[in-house]
């Protein structure tokens, strides 16, 4: 019984410090949206709209391939009209098969990386360019509201 409690506490701590937190509370990093994004057409796909009266800070996106993304497909994520202001264009050539996964996020270095705080009503989109992949890919968007 004590082992189960300790393991539960450890698992809870891991969840609270990673990108995978599950509580939809203000100030907690949580799953904001789950969206199918086609990699077989160049297009913008809406991932999330910031709720009225809130601001949103994005943490990361996890992309799960529905099939091979192709050698040239790129994805960027950001506010509508500025789809590269969170994640610049990333080539998805390493998504070679169904269920392959990549995590995209800004990476800080010696100077802290500036992020965005999106205002209420901001539409967050994924922009696919140089398409050569399949149509059934899933983007899980994580962030927090305040």
VOLUMKOL-935844 format. One record per atom (N, C-alpha, C): residue number from 0; residue in three letters; atom name; x negated, y negated, z negated. Coordinates in steps of 0.1 Angstrom, whole numbers, padded with zeros to 4 digits. Last residue first. Example, Ala and Ser with C-alpha at 12.3 -4.5 7.8 and 13.67 -1.06 7.14 Angstrom:
SITE  num  residu  atome     c1     c2     c3
SITE    1     SER      N  -0128   0022  -0071
SITE    1     SER     CA  -0137   0011  -0071
SITE    1     SER      C  -0129   0000  -0079
SITE    0     ALA      N  -0132   0057  -0078
SITE    0     ALA     CA  -0123   0045  -0078
SITE    0     ALA      C  -0132   0033  -0078
# end
This chain:
SITE  num  residu  atome     c1     c2     c3
SITE  145     UNK      N   0043  -0326   0182
SITE  145     UNK     CA   0043  -0334   0170
SITE  145     UNK      C   0051  -0346   0172
SITE  144     UNK      N   0036  -0293   0194
SITE  144     UNK     CA   0044  -0305   0194
SITE  144     UNK      C   0042  -0313   0182
SITE  143     UNK      N   0010  -0274   0211
SITE  143     UNK     CA   0018  -0278   0200
SITE  143     UNK      C   0025  -0291   0202
SITE  142     UNK      N   0005  -0245   0233
SITE  142     UNK     CA   0002  -0259   0228
SITE  142     UNK      C   0010  -0261   0215
SITE  141     UNK      N   0004  -0224   0261
SITE  141     UNK     CA   0003  -0226   0247
SITE  141     UNK      C   0000  -0240   0244
SITE  140     UNK      N   0020  -0206   0287
SITE  140     UNK     CA   0014  -0219   0283
SITE  140     UNK      C   0015  -0221   0268
SITE  139     UNK      N   0015  -0180   0308
SITE  139     UNK     CA   0019  -0183   0294
SITE  139     UNK      C   0012  -0195   0290
SITE  138     UNK      N   0023  -0172   0340
SITE  138     UNK     CA   0015  -0181   0332
SITE  138     UNK      C   0022  -0183   0319
SITE  137     UNK      N   0023  -0144   0361
SITE  137     UNK     CA   0029  -0150   0349
SITE  137     UNK      C   0019  -0159   0342
SITE  136     UNK      N   0031  -0136   0394
SITE  136     UNK     CA   0021  -0138   0384
SITE  136     UNK      C   0027  -0145   0373
SITE  135     UNK      N   0041  -0126   0421
SITE  135     UNK     CA   0047  -0123   0408
SITE  135     UNK      C   0036  -0124   0397
SITE  134     UNK      N   0030  -0129   0446
SITE  134     UNK     CA   0041  -0138   0442
SITE  134     UNK      C   0045  -0137   0427
SITE  133     UNK      N  -0006  -0128   0454
SITE  133     UNK     CA   0008  -0123   0453
SITE  133     UNK      C   0017  -0133   0447
SITE  132     UNK      N  -0029  -0149   0473
SITE  132     UNK     CA  -0025  -0139   0464
SITE  132     UNK      C  -0010  -0135   0464
SITE  131     UNK      N  -0038  -0172   0484
SITE  131     UNK     CA  -0041  -0159   0492
SITE  131     UNK      C  -0037  -0147   0483
SITE  130     UNK      N  -0039  -0207   0486
SITE  130     UNK     CA  -0032  -0195   0483
SITE  130     UNK      C  -0037  -0183   0491
SITE  129     UNK      N  -0050  -0233   0482
SITE  129     UNK     CA  -0058  -0223   0489
SITE  129     UNK      C  -0052  -0209   0486
SITE  128     UNK      N  -0032  -0239   0451
SITE  128     UNK     CA  -0038  -0243   0464
SITE  128     UNK      C  -0046  -0232   0469
SITE  127     UNK      N  -0008  -0246   0427
SITE  127     UNK     CA  -0016  -0235   0434
SITE  127     UNK      C  -0020  -0241   0447
SITE  126     UNK      N  -0004  -0261   0397
SITE  126     UNK     CA  -0005  -0264   0411
SITE  126     UNK      C  -0014  -0253   0417
SITE  125     UNK      N   0019  -0263   0371
SITE  125     UNK     CA   0008  -0256   0377
SITE  125     UNK      C   0008  -0258   0392
SITE  124     UNK      N   0031  -0291   0351
SITE  124     UNK     CA   0031  -0282   0362
SITE  124     UNK      C   0018  -0275   0365
SITE  123     UNK      N   0051  -0307   0328
SITE  123     UNK     CA   0038  -0300   0330
SITE  123     UNK      C   0040  -0290   0341
SITE  122     UNK      N   0067  -0337   0326
SITE  122     UNK     CA   0068  -0324   0332
SITE  122     UNK      C   0054  -0318   0334
SITE  121     UNK      N   0076  -0356   0298
SITE  121     UNK     CA   0066  -0353   0308
SITE  121     UNK      C   0068  -0339   0313
SITE  120     UNK      N   0095  -0360   0278
SITE  120     UNK     CA   0099  -0360   0292
SITE  120     UNK      C   0089  -0357   0302
SITE  119     UNK      N   0072  -0375   0256
SITE  119     UNK     CA   0085  -0368   0258
SITE  119     UNK      C   0089  -0370   0272
SITE  118     UNK      N   0037  -0374   0266
SITE  118     UNK     CA   0049  -0380   0260
SITE  118     UNK      C   0062  -0372   0263
SITE  117     UNK      N   0009  -0355   0258
SITE  117     UNK     CA   0019  -0358   0268
SITE  117     UNK      C   0032  -0363   0261
SITE  116     UNK      N  -0023  -0361   0253
SITE  116     UNK     CA  -0011  -0360   0245
SITE  116     UNK      C   0000  -0364   0254
SITE  115     UNK      N  -0052  -0344   0265
SITE  115     UNK     CA  -0041  -0353   0267
SITE  115     UNK      C  -0030  -0350   0256
SITE  114     UNK      N  -0087  -0345   0255
SITE  114     UNK     CA  -0075  -0338   0259
SITE  114     UNK      C  -0064  -0348   0262
SITE  113     UNK      N  -0122  -0347   0257
SITE  113     UNK     CA  -0109  -0354   0255
SITE  113     UNK      C  -0098  -0346   0262
SITE  112     UNK      N  -0145  -0327   0240
SITE  112     UNK     CA  -0137  -0329   0252
SITE  112     UNK      C  -0124  -0336   0249
SITE  111     UNK      N  -0173  -0340   0222
SITE  111     UNK     CA  -0159  -0334   0222
SITE  111     UNK      C  -0152  -0338   0235
SITE  110     UNK      N  -0204  -0332   0234
SITE  110     UNK     CA  -0195  -0344   0233
SITE  110     UNK      C  -0181  -0338   0233
SITE  109     UNK      N  -0213  -0306   0237
SITE  109     UNK     CA  -0218  -0314   0226
SITE  109     UNK      C  -0210  -0327   0224
SITE  108     UNK      N  -0182  -0293   0247
SITE  108     UNK     CA  -0196  -0291   0246
SITE  108     UNK      C  -0201  -0301   0236
SITE  107     UNK      N  -0151  -0274   0252
SITE  107     UNK     CA  -0159  -0285   0247
SITE  107     UNK      C  -0174  -0282   0248
SITE  106     UNK      N  -0132  -0265   0279
SITE  106     UNK     CA  -0142  -0260   0271
SITE  106     UNK      C  -0150  -0272   0265
SITE  105     UNK      N  -0097  -0261   0285
SITE  105     UNK     CA  -0109  -0270   0285
SITE  105     UNK      C  -0119  -0265   0276
SITE  104     UNK      N  -0088  -0229   0297
SITE  104     UNK     CA  -0087  -0240   0287
SITE  104     UNK      C  -0099  -0249   0289
SITE  103     UNK      N  -0074  -0198   0306
SITE  103     UNK     CA  -0080  -0211   0311
SITE  103     UNK      C  -0077  -0221   0300
SITE  102     UNK      N  -0079  -0165   0307
SITE  102     UNK     CA  -0075  -0175   0298
SITE  102     UNK      C  -0082  -0188   0303
SITE  101     UNK      N  -0067  -0138   0328
SITE  101     UNK     CA  -0077  -0149   0325
SITE  101     UNK      C  -0071  -0159   0316
SITE  100     UNK      N  -0062  -0104   0335
SITE  100     UNK     CA  -0058  -0116   0327
SITE  100     UNK      C  -0070  -0125   0327
SITE   99     UNK      N  -0046  -0079   0354
SITE   99     UNK     CA  -0058  -0086   0351
SITE   99     UNK      C  -0054  -0099   0344
SITE   98     UNK      N  -0021  -0069   0362
SITE   98     UNK     CA  -0023  -0070   0348
SITE   98     UNK      C  -0037  -0075   0344
SITE   97     UNK      N  -0032  -0060   0394
SITE   97     UNK     CA  -0021  -0062   0385
SITE   97     UNK      C  -0025  -0060   0371
SITE   96     UNK      N  -0065  -0073   0403
SITE   96     UNK     CA  -0054  -0062   0403
SITE   96     UNK      C  -0043  -0066   0393
SITE   95     UNK      N  -0083  -0094   0402
SITE   95     UNK     CA  -0084  -0084   0413
SITE   95     UNK      C  -0072  -0074   0414
SITE   94     UNK      N  -0092  -0122   0394
SITE   94     UNK     CA  -0079  -0115   0392
SITE   94     UNK      C  -0077  -0106   0403
SITE   93     UNK      N  -0114  -0136   0403
SITE   93     UNK     CA  -0117  -0124   0395
SITE   93     UNK      C  -0104  -0117   0390
SITE   92     UNK      N  -0105  -0157   0418
SITE   92     UNK     CA  -0111  -0146   0425
SITE   92     UNK      C  -0113  -0134   0417
SITE   91     UNK      N  -0093  -0182   0412
SITE   91     UNK     CA  -0089  -0170   0405
SITE   91     UNK      C  -0094  -0157   0412
SITE   90     UNK      N  -0108  -0213   0405
SITE   90     UNK     CA  -0107  -0202   0415
SITE   90     UNK      C  -0104  -0189   0408
SITE   89     UNK      N  -0092  -0241   0392
SITE   89     UNK     CA  -0100  -0229   0389
SITE   89     UNK      C  -0098  -0219   0400
SITE   88     UNK      N  -0090  -0275   0390
SITE   88     UNK     CA  -0088  -0264   0398
SITE   88     UNK      C  -0098  -0253   0395
SITE   87     UNK      N  -0087  -0284   0354
SITE   87     UNK     CA  -0090  -0287   0368
SITE   87     UNK      C  -0089  -0274   0377
SITE   86     UNK      N  -0062  -0288   0331
SITE   86     UNK     CA  -0071  -0278   0337
SITE   86     UNK      C  -0074  -0282   0351
SITE   85     UNK      N  -0052  -0315   0327
SITE   85     UNK     CA  -0055  -0306   0316
SITE   85     UNK      C  -0065  -0295   0321
SITE   84     UNK      N  -0051  -0329   0352
SITE   84     UNK     CA  -0056  -0336   0340
SITE   84     UNK      C  -0057  -0327   0327
SITE   83     UNK      N  -0042  -0319   0376
SITE   83     UNK     CA  -0056  -0315   0371
SITE   83     UNK      C  -0060  -0321   0358
SITE   82     UNK      N  -0018  -0330   0384
SITE   82     UNK     CA  -0019  -0316   0380
SITE   82     UNK      C  -0032  -0311   0376
SITE   81     UNK      N  -0004  -0355   0384
SITE   81     UNK     CA  -0018  -0354   0379
SITE   81     UNK      C  -0021  -0340   0375
SITE   80     UNK      N   0021  -0349   0392
SITE   80     UNK     CA   0015  -0360   0398
SITE   80     UNK      C   0000  -0361   0395
SITE   79     UNK      N   0029  -0337   0360
SITE   79     UNK     CA   0034  -0339   0374
SITE   79     UNK      C   0028  -0351   0380
SITE   78     UNK      N   0001  -0328   0341
SITE   78     UNK     CA   0013  -0336   0342
SITE   78     UNK      C   0017  -0337   0357
SITE   77     UNK      N  -0014  -0296   0347
SITE   77     UNK     CA  -0014  -0309   0342
SITE   77     UNK      C   0000  -0316   0344
SITE   76     UNK      N  -0036  -0272   0362
SITE   76     UNK     CA  -0025  -0275   0353
SITE   76     UNK      C  -0026  -0289   0347
SITE   75     UNK      N  -0045  -0252   0390
SITE   75     UNK     CA  -0048  -0263   0381
SITE   75     UNK      C  -0035  -0266   0373
SITE   74     UNK      N  -0059  -0226   0408
SITE   74     UNK     CA  -0048  -0231   0400
SITE   74     UNK      C  -0053  -0242   0392
SITE   73     UNK      N  -0066  -0210   0440
SITE   73     UNK     CA  -0070  -0219   0429
SITE   73     UNK      C  -0057  -0223   0421
SITE   72     UNK      N  -0076  -0183   0460
SITE   72     UNK     CA  -0065  -0190   0453
SITE   72     UNK      C  -0071  -0198   0441
SITE   71     UNK      N  -0095  -0168   0473
SITE   71     UNK     CA  -0096  -0183   0474
SITE   71     UNK      C  -0085  -0190   0466
SITE   70     UNK      N  -0092  -0141   0471
SITE   70     UNK     CA  -0105  -0146   0469
SITE   70     UNK      C  -0106  -0161   0468
SITE   69     UNK      N  -0064  -0128   0452
SITE   69     UNK     CA  -0071  -0132   0464
SITE   69     UNK      C  -0084  -0139   0461
SITE   68     UNK      N  -0051  -0118   0431
SITE   68     UNK     CA  -0048  -0132   0434
SITE   68     UNK      C  -0055  -0137   0447
SITE   67     UNK      N  -0035  -0087   0432
SITE   67     UNK     CA  -0047  -0094   0435
SITE   67     UNK      C  -0044  -0108   0438
SITE   66     UNK      N  -0006  -0091   0410
SITE   66     UNK     CA  -0014  -0083   0420
SITE   66     UNK      C  -0027  -0091   0422
SITE   65     UNK      N   0001  -0105   0389
SITE   65     UNK     CA   0011  -0095   0393
SITE   65     UNK      C   0005  -0086   0404
SITE   64     UNK      N  -0020  -0114   0362
SITE   64     UNK     CA  -0018  -0112   0376
SITE   64     UNK      C  -0007  -0102   0379
SITE   63     UNK      N  -0015  -0138   0338
SITE   63     UNK     CA  -0015  -0124   0340
SITE   63     UNK      C  -0011  -0121   0355
SITE   62     UNK      N  -0031  -0164   0321
SITE   62     UNK     CA  -0025  -0160   0334
SITE   62     UNK      C  -0026  -0145   0336
SITE   61     UNK      N  -0026  -0186   0296
SITE   61     UNK     CA  -0030  -0172   0299
SITE   61     UNK      C  -0023  -0168   0311
SITE   60     UNK      N  -0038  -0217   0287
SITE   60     UNK     CA  -0028  -0210   0295
SITE   60     UNK      C  -0034  -0196   0297
SITE   59     UNK      N  -0041  -0239   0258
SITE   59     UNK     CA  -0046  -0230   0268
SITE   59     UNK      C  -0035  -0224   0276
SITE   58     UNK      N  -0031  -0263   0246
SITE   58     UNK     CA  -0042  -0256   0241
SITE   58     UNK      C  -0049  -0247   0252
SITE   57     UNK      N  -0016  -0296   0248
SITE   57     UNK     CA  -0018  -0282   0253
SITE   57     UNK      C  -0031  -0276   0248
SITE   56     UNK      N   0005  -0315   0229
SITE   56     UNK     CA  -0009  -0313   0232
SITE   56     UNK      C  -0011  -0298   0237
SITE   55     UNK      N   0032  -0337   0232
SITE   55     UNK     CA   0027  -0323   0233
SITE   55     UNK      C   0012  -0323   0236
SITE   54     UNK      N   0057  -0354   0213
SITE   54     UNK     CA   0045  -0354   0222
SITE   54     UNK      C   0040  -0340   0221
SITE   53     UNK      N   0093  -0361   0212
SITE   53     UNK     CA   0081  -0354   0208
SITE   53     UNK      C   0069  -0357   0217
SITE   52     UNK      N   0117  -0372   0221
SITE   52     UNK     CA   0112  -0376   0208
SITE   52     UNK      C   0099  -0369   0204
SITE   51     UNK      N   0125  -0345   0242
SITE   51     UNK     CA   0128  -0359   0238
SITE   51     UNK      C   0123  -0361   0224
SITE   50     UNK      N   0099  -0321   0251
SITE   50     UNK     CA   0112  -0325   0246
SITE   50     UNK      C   0113  -0340   0242
SITE   49     UNK      N   0082  -0317   0281
SITE   49     UNK     CA   0081  -0321   0267
SITE   49     UNK      C   0095  -0326   0262
SITE   48     UNK      N   0086  -0289   0301
SITE   48     UNK     CA   0090  -0303   0300
SITE   48     UNK      C   0089  -0307   0285
SITE   47     UNK      N   0067  -0266   0319
SITE   47     UNK     CA   0072  -0270   0306
SITE   47     UNK      C   0076  -0285   0308
SITE   46     UNK      N   0060  -0257   0345
SITE   46     UNK     CA   0058  -0248   0334
SITE   46     UNK      C   0065  -0252   0322
SITE   45     UNK      N   0069  -0259   0379
SITE   45     UNK     CA   0071  -0265   0366
SITE   45     UNK      C   0069  -0255   0355
SITE   44     UNK      N   0046  -0256   0404
SITE   44     UNK     CA   0056  -0249   0397
SITE   44     UNK      C   0057  -0256   0383
SITE   43     UNK      N   0036  -0266   0437
SITE   43     UNK     CA   0037  -0270   0423
SITE   43     UNK      C   0048  -0262   0416
SITE   42     UNK      N   0019  -0246   0462
SITE   42     UNK     CA   0031  -0253   0456
SITE   42     UNK      C   0028  -0257   0442
SITE   41     UNK      N   0011  -0224   0486
SITE   41     UNK     CA   0006  -0236   0480
SITE   41     UNK      C   0018  -0244   0475
SITE   40     UNK      N   0017  -0190   0480
SITE   40     UNK     CA   0021  -0202   0487
SITE   40     UNK      C   0015  -0214   0479
SITE   39     UNK      N   0010  -0169   0465
SITE   39     UNK     CA   0011  -0166   0480
SITE   39     UNK      C   0016  -0179   0487
SITE   38     UNK      N   0012  -0170   0439
SITE   38     UNK     CA  -0001  -0173   0444
SITE   38     UNK      C  -0002  -0170   0459
SITE   37     UNK      N   0038  -0182   0419
SITE   37     UNK     CA   0034  -0175   0431
SITE   37     UNK      C   0021  -0179   0435
SITE   36     UNK      N   0045  -0177   0386
SITE   36     UNK     CA   0039  -0186   0395
SITE   36     UNK      C   0034  -0178   0407
SITE   35     UNK      N   0069  -0176   0360
SITE   35     UNK     CA   0063  -0169   0372
SITE   35     UNK      C   0058  -0179   0381
SITE   34     UNK      N   0062  -0185   0326
SITE   34     UNK     CA   0067  -0189   0340
SITE   34     UNK      C   0061  -0180   0350
SITE   33     UNK      N   0069  -0193   0294
SITE   33     UNK     CA   0065  -0182   0302
SITE   33     UNK      C   0071  -0184   0316
SITE   32     UNK      N   0059  -0218   0270
SITE   32     UNK     CA   0067  -0213   0281
SITE   32     UNK      C   0061  -0201   0287
SITE   31     UNK      N   0046  -0221   0245
SITE   31     UNK     CA   0056  -0231   0250
SITE   31     UNK      C   0065  -0226   0261
SITE   30     UNK      N   0035  -0205   0218
SITE   30     UNK     CA   0039  -0202   0232
SITE   30     UNK      C   0049  -0212   0236
SITE   29     UNK      N   0016  -0227   0197
SITE   29     UNK     CA   0026  -0217   0199
SITE   29     UNK      C   0028  -0215   0214
SITE   28     UNK      N   0001  -0242   0170
SITE   28     UNK     CA  -0001  -0238   0183
SITE   28     UNK      C   0008  -0226   0186
SITE   27     UNK      N   0020  -0264   0150
SITE   27     UNK     CA   0014  -0251   0151
SITE   27     UNK      C   0012  -0248   0166
SITE   26     UNK      N   0032  -0289   0150
SITE   26     UNK     CA   0018  -0288   0145
SITE   26     UNK      C   0012  -0274   0146
SITE   25     UNK      N   0064  -0276   0144
SITE   25     UNK     CA   0056  -0287   0148
SITE   25     UNK      C   0042  -0285   0142
SITE   24     UNK      N   0068  -0241   0152
SITE   24     UNK     CA   0069  -0252   0143
SITE   24     UNK      C   0060  -0263   0148
SITE   23     UNK      N   0072  -0213   0161
SITE   23     UNK     CA   0075  -0225   0168
SITE   23     UNK      C   0078  -0236   0159
SITE   22     UNK      N   0046  -0190   0156
SITE   22     UNK     CA   0056  -0198   0150
SITE   22     UNK      C   0059  -0211   0158
SITE   21     UNK      N   0026  -0175   0167
SITE   21     UNK     CA   0039  -0172   0172
SITE   21     UNK      C   0050  -0181   0165
SITE   20     UNK      N  -0007  -0179   0182
SITE   20     UNK     CA   0002  -0182   0171
SITE   20     UNK      C   0017  -0180   0176
SITE   19     UNK      N  -0028  -0175   0200
SITE   19     UNK     CA  -0016  -0166   0201
SITE   19     UNK      C  -0006  -0168   0189
SITE   18     UNK      N  -0052  -0186   0199
SITE   18     UNK     CA  -0043  -0192   0209
SITE   18     UNK      C  -0029  -0185   0208
SITE   17     UNK      N  -0060  -0185   0164
SITE   17     UNK     CA  -0062  -0182   0178
SITE   17     UNK      C  -0051  -0189   0186
SITE   16     UNK      N  -0054  -0188   0137
SITE   16     UNK     CA  -0066  -0195   0142
SITE   16     UNK      C  -0068  -0192   0157
SITE   15     UNK      N  -0032  -0172   0132
SITE   15     UNK     CA  -0031  -0187   0129
SITE   15     UNK      C  -0043  -0194   0135
SITE   14     UNK      N  -0040  -0146   0137
SITE   14     UNK     CA  -0030  -0152   0146
SITE   14     UNK      C  -0030  -0167   0144
SITE   13     UNK      N  -0058  -0141   0116
SITE   13     UNK     CA  -0063  -0141   0130
SITE   13     UNK      C  -0053  -0148   0139
SITE   12     UNK      N  -0040  -0142   0094
SITE   12     UNK     CA  -0051  -0152   0096
SITE   12     UNK      C  -0056  -0153   0110
SITE   11     UNK      N  -0025  -0119   0100
SITE   11     UNK     CA  -0019  -0132   0099
SITE   11     UNK      C  -0029  -0143   0101
SITE   10     UNK      N  -0045  -0099   0097
SITE   10     UNK     CA  -0038  -0101   0110
SITE   10     UNK      C  -0031  -0115   0110
SITE    9     UNK      N  -0050  -0102   0069
SITE    9     UNK     CA  -0060  -0104   0079
SITE    9     UNK      C  -0054  -0107   0093
SITE    8     UNK      N  -0024  -0095   0059
SITE    8     UNK     CA  -0030  -0108   0056
SITE    8     UNK      C  -0041  -0112   0066
SITE    7     UNK      N  -0023  -0068   0068
SITE    7     UNK     CA  -0013  -0078   0072
SITE    7     UNK      C  -0018  -0092   0070
SITE    6     UNK      N  -0044  -0057   0054
SITE    6     UNK     CA  -0044  -0057   0068
SITE    6     UNK      C  -0034  -0067   0074
SITE    5     UNK      N  -0035  -0060   0027
SITE    5     UNK     CA  -0047  -0067   0031
SITE    5     UNK      C  -0048  -0068   0047
SITE    4     UNK      N  -0012  -0044   0029
SITE    4     UNK     CA  -0010  -0058   0025
SITE    4     UNK      C  -0023  -0066   0030
SITE    3     UNK      N  -0024  -0019   0034
SITE    3     UNK     CA  -0014  -0025   0043
SITE    3     UNK      C  -0012  -0040   0041
SITE    2     UNK      N  -0039  -0015   0011
SITE    2     UNK     CA  -0046  -0016   0024
SITE    2     UNK      C  -0036  -0023   0034
SITE    1     UNK      N  -0019  -0013  -0008
SITE    1     UNK     CA  -0028  -0024  -0009
SITE    1     UNK      C  -0035  -0026   0005
SITE    0     UNK      N  -0008   0012   0000
SITE    0     UNK     CA   0000   0000   0000
SITE    0     UNK      C  -0009  -0013   0000
# end
